[in-house]
C-alpha cells in the first residue's frame, strides 16, 4: 500500500494505492475535503490544516479498509526556488561505481543556499564521462573523470516543518516531501514530450507551478503565487457577490476568452446581504476573468523566457490543475504562447478512472507515482545493508573479547 496526500490551498486529497504484481497502481481509497488553513500553498493555520488532513485520511481509510501510517506529501509555495548545478570527481578504479555517483552528486550539491532554505530534491539531468555528454546511466562505464549536471530544488525549512508538523499531529509519518509540479508531471506528461521539450503548467487554487523538461530531464522549476483564488476574488469584487457564490459562478459559467461567449447568455448573480439577485450577461463575467488569465499566462511566458529554454520546448505547453479546466483557457494560452497547448488529465492508475481522470487530481496521482518509485528504490537497499554488515560483525566479535579482558583484570586485582 502507498498513500499520497495532496495538501492544496483549495482541497486536501488523500489517495490510497495498491501496487499490483505487474507494477501498476490500483486505487483502493480516495477522499477529497475542503482545505482550510493554507494560503498560496503555505500553512497559515496549523489547527485548521490538521482538521482538514484528519478528515481526508479517515475517509480514505474507511474506503480502503486499512490503517494509514505514513504518507508521501506534496509541497508548493513562493518560497520554492531552484537552480542548476555541476559537479566533477575523479573515477577511482577507472570504472564508475555507486560510490563515485554519490561523490559526484555531493560535489554538485555543494552550492551556497540561504540559511533558512533546505535542499528538497537533487535531480540528475545528465552525466559526462571524459567529456562524453548525454549519459543517463553511467554505472559500470569506464573513464577517469565523472561529471554530473543536476537540478537542485530548495524550499523554506519552516514551511516544510509546518507541513510535517501538521501530518505528525494526525498520527502519521512523512515518507517524502515532494515538489508538487514534479509529482504532477509524473501523472500528465509522456516520455516523448519530455524528450522533445515541454513546459508543464499546473494551475491550482493558490499557486501556479511550472516545470520545464528537455532531452528527458528536468531543467527548470518555478512557482507563481497567482492562481484560481485570485480569479474568484476578482469575480467577487467586480460583481459584488460573496466569495462562495463567486467560486460557484467561476466553476459553472466563467470563460477565459470573452469572444467565445454570447451577449444574450444571462446568468443570476447573488448579491451581498438581503439584496435580490441580479441578471448579468455571461460575456460580462468573461470580461472580468479574461484579464486575470492573460496576466497569469504572461507571467508564465516571462518565466519560460527567464529560464533560457523557450526555444527548446517543441512539445509546447501542457496545462493541468483545477483552474486550467475553464472553457477558453487553452485557446487563450495558444494566443499568448504561440505554440501548441493541451489540457492534460492524469493517467497511469487503475480504478475510479471516471472520477480521478480530472486535472484537479494530477498532483495526488503524481505523488502515488513518486511513492511507487521510492518503493522500487527500497528494494535495492539490501545490497547497501550487505556492505555495512561486516562492520556489525566485527563489532559483535569485539564485544566478547572486551568482556574477557575486563574479567581477567577484575580477577587479577581482586
Buried (B, 14 or more C-beta within 10 A) or exposed (E): BBBBBBBBBBBBBBBBBBBEEEEBBBBBBBBBBEBBBBBBBBBEBBEBBBBBBBBBBBBBBEBBEBEBEBBBBBBBBBBBBBEBBBBEBEBEEEEBEEEBBEBBBEBBBEBEEEEEBBEBBBBBBBBBBEEEEEBEEBEEBEBEEBBBBBBBBBBBBBBBEBBBBBBEBBEBEBBBBBBBBBBBBBBBBEEEBBBBBBBBBBBBBBBBBBBBBBBBBBBBBBBBBBBBBBBBBBBBEBBBBEEEBBBBBBEEBBBBBBEBBEEEBEBEBBBEEEEEEEEBBBBBBBBBBBEBBBEBBEBBBEBBEEBEBBEBBEBBBBBBBBBBBBBBBBBBBBEBBEBBBBBBBBBBBBBBEEEBEBBBBBBBBBBBBBBBEBEEEEEEEEEEEEEEEEEEEEEEEEEEEEEEEEEEEEEEEE
